């Protein structure tokens, strides 16, 4: 009996010890760094004036497959602030290449998330190797290198337009972003013949001058080439500082009697003969580059009529059809808005029924409509 008690006690003790041991998990075999990634510079001050030029290049040695020399090895890189390893950028896949070059703009887009403009930040570049083997997964090799980067302000909140009219008078206009973070700026005011350029602060530099036509030239010192305007009257200036456009446009956008107020009504649409309703309100649908596009999506009825109002009731101004019973499906003219007595109560009459989108382009020099099935 004593022996039996001893055996049971021993088994219980063994079970207790076993339960308190750390469990063993499967781990992938790590491989030493064969890549030894290198940076072309230890420190880089990014420059908006040469945004599309090379800022930094990374190179590394080839990684090998521990399984077969026939396995293909590909690479991808990410970047993160050295002090915040979890704040990684998206990976950049470079395939079998063993080099990556970033422009000032590309690197600045990352650095801007980690530090204020003009503030140096220590950055780690990390390259991973991926072995492509049909039967077995190989843990990627990792290689890192550190460098210091100082970024610039890509999109200031505002731009300042410096205007010199033909009489020599100098004035200024402030351009705002309709949507912050887009780098697209806008202002509307009465213009006279003048020369103009833009600055990013109250100081003379940095500035945007003319690179010819409507293109911008970013200038950090020296001569600033002026844009020229010969138009008279209300104009909208839209400056797009993004590399794919990098332009300045002087647009003649139709100035609505009440800014932003535009609505559809009639028995040719689901709104009916009701003025200035929320269900009939047309919305601005263009990008921030195109604040002159408005549209309404809804149900249209063949044979019914509609027109487009710009005030609170029937006595206000409307967009009328170019001719009586114009079919929006085939006639895309859009005359300037007017009062009814200035040309008659001309309405559009759709030839089709269903859910459609009616779009208006309110560029005074190129007004048109579009009528197409809604998605």
ABEGO torsion letter per residue (X at the ends): XAAAAAAAAAAAAAAAAAAABBBBBBBBBBBBBAAGBBBABABBBBBAAAAABBABBBBBBBBBBAABAABBBBBBBBBBBAABAABBBBBBBAEABABBBBBAAAAAAAAAAABBBGBBBBBBBBBBBBBBBAABBBBBBBBBBBBBBBBBBABBABBBBBBBBAAGBBBBBBBBBABBGAGBBBBBBBBBBBBBBBBABABAOBBBBBAEEABBBBBABEBBBBBBBABBEBBBBBBBABAAAGBBBBBBBBBBABBGBBBBBEAABAAEBBBGBAAABBBBABBAABAABBBBBBBBBBGBBBBBBABABAABBBBBBABBGBBAAABABBBBBBBAAAGEBBBBBBABBEBBBBBBBABAABBBBBBBBBX
